[in-house]
Amino acid sequence: QVQLVESGGGLVQAGGSLRLSCAASGIIFSINVMGWYRQAPGKQRELVASITSGGSTNYADSVKGRFTISRDNAKSTVYLQMNSLKPEDTAVYYCNSDILPKWYSKYQDYWGQGTQVTVSS
């Protein structure tokens, strides 16, 4: 079955950087949009950034100019480079993707297990 496996979270001081990775595995025919969401304690899950298969990107206003999303289609992997991190970026970050598994006729929505990012002041 298809899975999204994230890595790269951790603890960093304010102003520091982290790079998140999310790799899709399984028998996959095609991947459409890949993205990152985050959820802080007591808050709703929100979109951080997304990227289409053609490379078009979309960012939340709060991360524009600091975060960069990219993808390697050959590796079915999406990345999130996070620079100039702030304490308010602290959250669990989730990978999300629209994937067409082999033998399916419609794209399916998949989520990773989440990775904790903690930014200390």
N, C-alpha and C positions, 0 to 999 in steps of 0.2 A: 504494500500500500504506500501511498505518498505521504511523506513526512517533511516537515520543515525543522531543521536543527540549527539553533542559534548558538553563538559563542561571542566572547569578547567583552562581556560586562565586567563590572568591578567597582572598586573604590578609587576615587581620584580627587585631588584638591581642586578648588575653584580655579579656573583659568587653564586647567589641564585638558588633555585630549584622550579620547577612547575611540576604538574602531570596532563596530559590531559587524558580524558576518552571519548570514543565514543561507544555508544550503538546502535545496530541495532534492529529495531522493525518492527513488521508486521508478516505475515505468511510466514515463511522462511523454506525452506527444507534443504539448506546447504549453508555454507559460505566458500569460498576458501581463497584467500589472503586478508588480511586487512593491511592497511598502513596509513601513515601520510605524507602529503605534506605541503609545506609552500610557501607563496608568499609574498615577501617584495615589498614595493612601487617601481615601475619602473623596477621590475625584473620579470623573468618568474617563473612560479610555478615549484618547484623542489621536488623530492622525498627526504624525510627525513629518513624514515625507513619503512620496511614492514615485515610481518610475515605470513607464510603459516599456513594452518590448522594443519600441523604436528609440527609446532614450529620452523621451519627454519627462520632465520632472515637475513635481509640485511640492511645496514646503509650507508648513505652518508658519505664520508670521513670526512667532516667538523664536524660531530657529534659523530664519533666513540670514545668510551671511556667516553663519557659524557651523552649520551641518551641511554635509554633502552626501547625497545618495548616488550610488552607482551600481551597475550590475555586470556580471560576466555571464552572458547567455550560454556559452559553451560549458560552463560549470554549474549552470542553474543556481547561481549564487547572487545575492544582493548584499551590498555593504552600506554601512552608515558611518561616515567619518564625522566625529563630533569634536569640534574645537571650541576653545574659550568657554568651557563648561561652567555652568552656574549651579548653585544649590537648588534652584527651582527646576533644574533638569532631572533631579532625582526621581526615579520611577522604575517600574518594571517595563522593559521594552519588549514588544511583541512583533515578530515578523508575520506578515500576511501576504498571501498570494492567490491569484486566480490561476488555477492549473487545470489543464485538460489531460487527465490520465489516459493512457492507452485503453481502448475498449469502451471509453465513455463518449457520449455525444454532446455533453455540455460541460462548460468550465465549472469547476468546483472551488469553493472558498476554503482555504487552509490557513491554520494558525500555528505558529511555533509555541513552545512551552513557556517562553518568556525568559528574559535575562535581566538581572538587577543591575541598575546603574545608580551609584550613590556618589554625590558630589559634596564634599565637605567644604565648609566656609573657612 
